[in-house]
Amino acid sequence: MANNNKIQLIWGIALFAAGIGVFFRIPQIMPQIESIQHFSTVLPFIKICFYLMGVMLVFGGGNKIYLYFKK
């Protein structure tokens, strides 16, 4: 059981780090997406989806980390 808790902590840290990475990567990727004509009409939706994904990763990872240290 203790080994499973360690795995959950590692997974939580990985999710949290991936979420932070998404926030740093969005400004670098958006100019490339803007250059594609097909996506020009749905650009705000794409940006919202990227930020929502980052928020979900950060909160999901943070929740796992919080639950590990709460025990």
N, C-alpha and C positions, 0 to 999 in steps of 0.2 A: 504494500500500500504506500509506503514512504517513497519508493522508487517512482510510482505513478505521479505523486505530488511533485517530485523534482522535474519530471517530464512536462507536467502542466506549467510549471514555472518557466522552463526553458521555452516552451511554446508561447507563453504569454509575452516573454521578452522579445521573441522573434516577431510576433504580431505587432507589438508596439514599435519596434524598430522599423518594420516594413511600413507602418503608417506614417512615421516621421519621414521616411525616405520618399514616400509618395508626395508629401508636401514640398519637399525640396526639388523633386523631379518635375512637377507640373509646370513651373515657369519655363523649364528648358524644352519640354515636349510641345507645349501649345503653339509656338511658332511653326513647327513642322506640321502640325495638324491643320493650322490655318492655311498653309500653302496648298493643301489638297482641296480642289474646287468642290468636290462632292460633299465635304463636311462643312462648308462655309455657312450653310443655313442653320445647322444644328450645333454650332459652336458653343453657345451658352449652355445647352443641355449637356454636352460632353464635359465642359468644365465643372458643372455642378456634380456630375457623376464621379469625376475623379476626386473632387474634394470630399464627397460623401463617402467614397471608398476609403479615403485616408482617415476620416473621422471614425468610421466603423472599425478599422484596424486598430487605431489608437485606443478607443474605448474597450474593444474586445480584449486586447492585450493587457490593458490597464486593469480590467476586471479580473482576469486570471491572476495577475500579480497581486492584486489586492486580496483576493480570496486565499492565495497561498500564505500571505503573511498574517491574515486574520486568524488562521488556525493556530 
